[in-house]
Amino acid sequence: EILGGADTPYEKGIFNLEIIVPERYPFEPPKIRFLTPIYHPNIDSAGRICLDVLKLPPKGAWRPSLSISTLLSSIQLLMAEPNPDDPLMADISSEYKHNKQLFLLRAREWTERHAGQ
């Protein structure tokens, strides 16, 4: 579980994650995805997360020194600060860039609907 950060549209949400640790860990990153639906430009409807530390180099930034708790902190940071220039969800990214109020409203609604206690 990961908690939505304070002062974000995910505040008070509890999000369930699936973490699959590969046999070659820590030489390859764990596979992490959201099981709880989340309205976010970098997380798709299947819960996959677009985050460089979850991918091996050269495209990614995974290093064996990274711990799972560090990855979870990176995911929380991504939730607080989306990267609309590297989206998995182009429509949500466009909304984030061009109509942030609507994005924030929808993200809050999804959080209440899917991640409320």
VENJO-V987594 format. One record per residue. N is the residue number from 0. RES is the residue in three letters. PSI is psi in whole degrees, -180 to 180 (none if undefined). Layout:
n=[N | N]
res=[RES | RES]
psi=[PSI | PSI]
This chain:
n=[0 | 1 | 2 | 3 | 4 | 5 | 6 | 7 | 8 | 9 | 10 | 11 | 12 | 13 | 14 | 15 | 16 | 17 | 18 | 19 | 20 | 21 | 22 | 23 | 24 | 25 | 26 | 27 | 28 | 29 | 30 | 31 | 32 | 33 | 34 | 35 | 36 | 37 | 38 | 39 | 40 | 41 | 42 | 43 | 44 | 45 | 46 | 47 | 48 | 49 | 50 | 51 | 52 | 53 | 54 | 55 | 56 | 57 | 58 | 59 | 60 | 61 | 62 | 63 | 64 | 65 | 66 | 67 | 68 | 69 | 70 | 71 | 72 | 73 | 74 | 75 | 76 | 77 | 78 | 79 | 80 | 81 | 82 | 83 | 84 | 85 | 86 | 87 | 88 | 89 | 90 | 91 | 92 | 93 | 94 | 95 | 96 | 97 | 98 | 99 | 100 | 101 | 102 | 103 | 104 | 105 | 106 | 107 | 108 | 109 | 110 | 111 | 112 | 113 | 114 | 115 | 116]
res=[GLU | ILE | LEU | GLY | GLY | ALA | ASP | THR | PRO | TYR | GLU | LYS | GLY | ILE | PHE | ASN | LEU | GLU | ILE | ILE | VAL | PRO | GLU | ARG | TYR | PRO | PHE | GLU | PRO | PRO | LYS | ILE | ARG | PHE | LEU | THR | PRO | ILE | TYR | HIS | PRO | ASN | ILE | ASP | SER | ALA | GLY | ARG | ILE | CYS | LEU | ASP | VAL | LEU | LYS | LEU | PRO | PRO | LYS | GLY | ALA | TRP | ARG | PRO | SER | LEU | SER | ILE | SER | THR | LEU | LEU | SER | SER | ILE | GLN | LEU | LEU | MET | ALA | GLU | PRO | ASN | PRO | ASP | ASP | PRO | LEU | MET | ALA | ASP | ILE | SER | SER | GLU | TYR | LYS | HIS | ASN | LYS | GLN | LEU | PHE | LEU | LEU | ARG | ALA | ARG | GLU | TRP | THR | GLU | ARG | HIS | ALA | GLY | GLN]
psi=[145 | 141 | 142 | 137 | 154 | 148 | 28 | 164 | -8 | 5 | 139 | 0 | 145 | 118 | 127 | 136 | 152 | 127 | 119 | 117 | 118 | 160 | -34 | 5 | 136 | 13 | -13 | 150 | 152 | 155 | 124 | 133 | 156 | 131 | -29 | 128 | 139 | 139 | 101 | 139 | -23 | 10 | 122 | 180 | -17 | -1 | 2 | 145 | 129 | 99 | 127 | -35 | -7 | 2 | 148 | 150 | 157 | -18 | -31 | -177 | 18 | 138 | 143 | -20 | -12 | 135 | 166 | -37 | -34 | -42 | -43 | -38 | -39 | -37 | -42 | -40 | -42 | -39 | -41 | -33 | 82 | 154 | 89 | -10 | -5 | 61 | 154 | -26 | 94 | -39 | -41 | -37 | -45 | -42 | -42 | -41 | -40 | -16 | 69 | -35 | -43 | -42 | -49 | -41 | -49 | -41 | -40 | -44 | -45 | -40 | -46 | -42 | -42 | -26 | 8 | 151 | none]
